[in-house]
Amino acid sequence: MFLKPSSTRGASRSNSGDRIRWGLRWGAYYSVILTAWVTLLWLLRGSRPFEGQSVTLVAVVTLYVVGGPVTGAIVGLLLPFARSGLGAAITGIVAAIPISVMAIATVGGFPPWTTRHSIASALMAVTGGALAGYVFRAFLSDDP
């Protein structure tokens, strides 16, 4: 499959630096793909889809360019814990916290950060992160 790394080769389970670099690389790949997709959306539909969410193309691209590698680095660092389904779900939740906070800040603005922002970020991290961790574990697994 196009987006599937052949394995976690280059991401030695014992070397956290290798795992972080692996995660940074894959986070950057996904950032490029998502940035291309959102740019194509902007070229085809203009700013309307973004205005409907109270964001700009630049804000969304910034979210992807910063969030992808940050999330990837966290996944890479926690890769040894993602061997089981539960470990992968927990890894996904932890990795989703910064991207969830960035997404909420992109849509709602940072100051003033309220309890509502925190709850929305936590819900996004728990639901999206757990699901993504579990799915990506199966997707990246070297096991048959």
N, C-alpha and C positions, 0 to 999 in steps of 0.2 A: 504494500500500500504506500502511496506517495508520502504521507506525513509520518509514517511509522519509522522510528529509528530501527535499524536492523537489530539492535539489541542495546543493552546499556554498556556496550564496549566503550572503553575510554572513560567509564565511570566506575572505577575500581571501588568495590564496596568498602575497602579499608582506607582509602585515601580520600578524605573529605574535599581536598582541593580539586581532584579529578571529578568528583561528583558535582561540585558546584560549577565547574567549567562546563560539564555536560548539560546541567540544568540551564545555565546561561545561554548556551548555544541553542537548545531546543526552545527556550522561552523567546529568544530572538527570532527563530524561524516562525513561530506562531505569530509573533508581533508583525513580521513582514506580511504574512498571509492576511491577517486581520486588517492591517493598514491598507493593503491593496484592495480588499473587499470594500471597506468603508469609503475609500477614495473612488472606487468605481460607482458605488451608490451615490456619492456626491456628484460625480460627473453625469450620471444618468438622471438624477432626480433633483439636483440642486441642494439648497440648504433646508428645504422643507422638512425632511425626515429628522434633521438635527434640531431644528427650531421646535418641532413637536415635543422633543425631550428636553428642551431648554439647554442645549449644548451646541458647540461648534465643531466643525471638522477638526480643527487644530486641537481642541480639548480631547476629543476621542482618540486621535492619533497619538497624542502625548500619553494618554492612559495606556494605550497598547504598547508604545515604545518603552515606557518606563515599567509598566506592570508586568509585561511578558517576561523579561529577564529577571526581575525581582522574584516573581512567582517561580520561575524555572530554577533559580538558584536555591530557593527554599526546598523545592521538590528534590533537587539533586543532593542537597545536604541531608535530607531525611530519607533518601532512597533505601537504605537498609531496613527501615521500619515499614516500608511499603510492600513487603513480601506477602503478607496476608491481606485478605480483603479488608479486615478491620484496620490494620495498620495503614493501608492505602487510603482508606476513608479519612482517618485521622490526619495523615500527611496532607491530604487534599484540603481539609478544613484549615489547618495551620497555614498552608500555602495560599489559601484564598483570602485570608484576613487582610493582607495589604492591598490586594487588587479590589476587594470589596470596599474598603475604606476609600481608595482612590476613585472608584466608580461612583460612590455616594457623593464624594466631594465634587466630582466632575458635574454631576447633575444638580446637587443641592447647594454647592458652595461650601467652603470650609467655615468661615466665621459667620455666625456663632455655631459651633458644633453642639447639637442637642442630644437628648436621650433618644429621640426618634431616629437620628442618624446612626447612633450606636446600635440600636435594635435592628434597623434595616441592614447594616453592615454584618452584624452577627448572623442574621437569618440568611443572608446571601452566602456567607462563608460556610455555615453549617450545611445548608441544603445543596448549594452548588458545589462546594468544595468536597463534601463527602461523596456525592455522585461522581464528580469528575475524578477524584482519586480512585474510586473503585473501578470506573470505566477505563481510565488510563492504565491502571494496573494490568487489566486483561489485555489492553491494547499493546502495552510495552513488554509484557511478560515473555520470557524466553521459554517458559514451560509449555508443553503441548496441551 
